[in-house]
Amino acid sequence: TLNSPPPERGQLKITNSIKLLFALACTAGVLINYNNAIMEEAGACTRSTNKLEIPPPKESHNYIEELMYKYKSDKSRDDHSYVKLYNMIFANIRHSVTNITEIGISHGQSIQAWFRYFPHAEIHGFDKYPPKGVVQNNLDLLKERVHTHIVDILQQNITMADLGFIPESMDIIIDDGPHSASSQETFLQKLFPCLKPGGYYIIEDIGITGRGNGVSKFHDDPSKLQQATRDILEGHDTIWVDTAIGHRAWEEWLRRVGSKWARDTTHHNSYMVVIQKRTDPLREPYQMHYNDAAMRVEGVVVEDGSDT
């Protein structure tokens, strides 16, 4: 209290010593508790694994880009550049994909990449020519989840049901086959029923030459397509993708590919058609706003404070 007499010199020394001992004891207690917590955590790791687990290195955000570089696929960033699109649409779903089909095995390079990129997926590769040598050896090592089908599914008498494929069973289907417009239509009509609602059907290498001149049909004049093809394109969410935009070595790419397949930034074979299968049908009839309600004050919907 304010009226208490000041402590004598001996009492002051004793008081300060007690304070110092108390502070040291508190510090030691904290350290002991901290060390005990560390030992308990380490003990739990030892009991569960008998070794200290080190988390795996964090994957690149552009993991599919790195894989296509590693396995030397022409889907890579500096070839057709398809990985730009694949990273956009697959990065957030790749761990939930369970089935993927690719038409065209060739040297198995993209299948090697898909095997790593989709770690929980069964991967089906179709080709009418059997892989040989190192390609077959590679695929044999991946056969835990990779299934090759050596069959010409363009033949009219062959159905996907005959091959054991059921409707709405595939998350992703990629057509990297012969690249002719007629084969791209046939594959689409045969395999699209196997795609799950919400899944992606992708046609690669839509080209400009001869039988492969899919640009003239899919893009320039869709009326040239078969009605069954148009029904799929118009009934689902379909986009046309040009991955040549932003190519950092375009002149070198043109030199390597040759003028038959690519002549300039307009005439080339790095076009894709991407279809996401709708989970709900389109509303009927169609509803168009341009030159009617869009960008007109009388077309503005007045807010009423609701969230709907």
N, C-alpha and C positions, 0 to 999 in steps of 0.2 A: 504494500500500500504506500501512499505518498508519505505517511508519517513513520514508516519503518526506518530504523537506523541503518546506515550503510554497513555492508558486511566487512568483517575484519579481513586482513590480508591473507591469512591462512585459509579462511573459509572461501575466499575468492578463488584461490588456486585449486581447492578441492572441487568446487562447482564447475570450473572450466574443464578439469580433467574428466569429470563425469559426463559432461556434454560431449567431449571428444570421443570417449569410449562408446557412448550411445550412438553417435553418428557412424563410427566404424562398424558397430554391430549391425546397424540397419543396412549399410552398404554390403556387408558380407552376406546378410540374409538374402538380399536381392540377387547377388551373384550366385549364391547356392541354389535359389529357386530357379534362376535362369539356366544354370548348368544342368539341374535335374530335368528341366523341360527338354533341353537339347538331348540329353542322354535317353530320355523316354522316347523321343521321336526317332532317334537313331536306333534304339532297341526295337521299335516297332518295325522299322525298315529291315533290320537284320532278321527279326523273327519271320517276316512275311516273305522275304526274297533271298535272305542270306548274303545279300550284297546291296550296296547303295545304288539305287536306280538313278540313272541320268536321263532326263527327258530327251526325246529325239529332237534333232535340229528343226527349226521352224521352216516349213516349206515356203518357197517363193510364191508371191501372189500370182505370178504368171507361170505356175508349175507346168501347165500343159505346153507352154512355149519351150520351157527347158527340156521337157521330155521329147518333143518333136525334133529339137536340135540334137539331143543325145542319140536318138535312134535314126536320124538322118532321113526323116520323112519329108516329102514335098508339100506337106501341109504347113511346114515351118514358117516362121515370121519372114524369112527372106526368100521364100519360094512363093507358093500360092497365098500365103499369109492367112490361111483359114484359122490359125490359132487365135487371131484377134477376136473373131466371133466366138470361138469355142470357150475362150476364157470368160467372155461376157455372160454367156448363157449357162455354162456348166459349173463354174467355180463354186457356186453356192449350193449345188445339188449333188456334186460328184460322190459324196459319201452315202447318199440315199439311193443312188441308181443301182438296180439289181439285175437288169438285162439290157444289153446293147448288141445290135446287129450291124455289121458292116459288109456291104457287098463289094467284093474285090479284095483278095488277100495279097496278091502280087508277092512282094518280098517280106511281107509280115511286119514291116516297120511301124506302121500306125497301130497294129494290134499290140505290139510290144509296149507302145506308149499308153494305149487304152488300159492295158492290164495294170499298169501302175497308177494311172490317173483315177480309175474307178475301182477302188480296192475291194468292194463288196459285190461286184457285178460278174455275172456270167456273160462271156463275150463270144458271140457267134460270128464266124467269118465265112462268107460264101464265095466260091470261085468255081469255074468249070475246069480249071487247070490245077492239078495237084501240086503243092509245094514240094521242092526237092532240096537235097543237100543241107546246107547250113540253115536254110529257112525252115525246113521240116524239123530239124534238130531243135531249133529255137522254140517252135510251137509245141513240140513234145514236152519241153521243160516247163511250159506254161499250161499244160493240159488240165491242171487242177481246175482252172476256170475258163480256159479257152477251148472252144469247140469249132472245128473246121467241117464245113459241109461242101464236098466236091460234087456239085450238081449244077446243071444249067437251068435255073429257075425261069428263064425266058420261054422255055418250052411250054406250049399251051396245056399239055396233059399233066403238068406238074403243079400241084397246089401246095400252099403252105401247110394246110392241114395234113397232107400226105407226109410232110417232113416233120410232123410233130409239133408244129407251132400253133398256138391257140390264139383266138382274138384277144386283143387288148392285154398282151403279155410283155410288150417291149417298152422300155423307157425312151430309148433313142435308136433310130435307124438312120444309117448313113449310106447313101448310094455313091460309091467311088468305083463304079463298074466300067463298062465299055465306053461310057460318055456319049453314046449316040442318043439323039432325041427320042427315038422310038423305044430304046431300052429304058430310058429314064421314065417314060410314061408307063411302060409295062411293069417295071419294078414298083412304081408308086401305087398302081392299082392293085397289085398282088399283096404288097407288104403293109400298106397303110392300115388295113383292118387289124393287123397285129399290134399296132401302136396303142399304148394306154392313153386315155384322156389326159391332157396336160403334157404328154410326151412330145418329143421333137423328131420330125422327119426332115432330113437334110439331103439335098442333091448337090453334089460337088461338080466342079469342072464343066459347067454349062458353056459350051463352046460356040465357035463361029464358022466352022468348016464342014462342008459336005453333010454326011449323015449326022454329024455331031453338032450341027448348027441349031442348038437348042435356044440360042438367043432370039432367033427369028420367031420362035413359037412361044416360049415361056414369057418373053419380055415384049417383043415388038408387036406380035399379033396373036394373042391367045386364042383367037377363033380358029387357028390352025390345029389346036390341040383337040384330042378326043374329048367327047362330052364327059366321060367318066373322070378324066383328069381335071377338067374344068370344075366339075362338081366338088372335087376334093379341095382344089385351090380356093374356090369361092366360098365354100362352106366352113372353112377353118381360118386360122390367123396366119396368113401367108405374107412373106416379105421377100424382096429381091435384094441380094447383098453383093456389093462389088468390093472385094477385099484388096483390090489393086490400089485403092486410094491410100496414099501415105507410104507406098513402097519405097524403101530407102535406097534400093539398088535396081531401079526399074530398067534402065538401059542394059545392064548386065543380064537381067532376067530375060528380056526380049532376045538378046543375043543367044542365050542358052536354049530357050524354048523353040525359037525359029518362027518365021513369019506365018507358017501354016496355022499355028495355034495362037499366036499373039503378035499383033502389029503395032498397036499403040494403046493408049489408056482407055479407048472406047472399044476396040476390037481385040478381045483376048478371051482366054478360057478360065479366068479366075472368078467367074460369077457363081453364085449359089442361090438356090431356092430353099428357104427355111419355112417350115410349116409347123406350127404348134397346134396339136389336136385340141379342139375346144371341148370343154367339159359341159357347156350349155349351148344349145342351138342359137343361131342368130335370131334376133327379133324380126318378125315379119309384120307388115311389109318393110322394105328398107326405109330409112329415115335420113334424108339429106337436108342440110341446113344452109349450104352455100347459096347465095343469091335469093335467100328466103328470110331466115331469122338470124343467121350468123352475122355479127358485126353491124347489127341494126338495133337501135334502142328499143323498138317495139318487140324485139325477140328476147330481151333480157328477162330472165326469171327473177322475180322480186323475192328477196329473202323474207322469211316469216319468223326467224329465230329458232327454227327446228334444226335438228342434226341430219335430217333426211333430205 
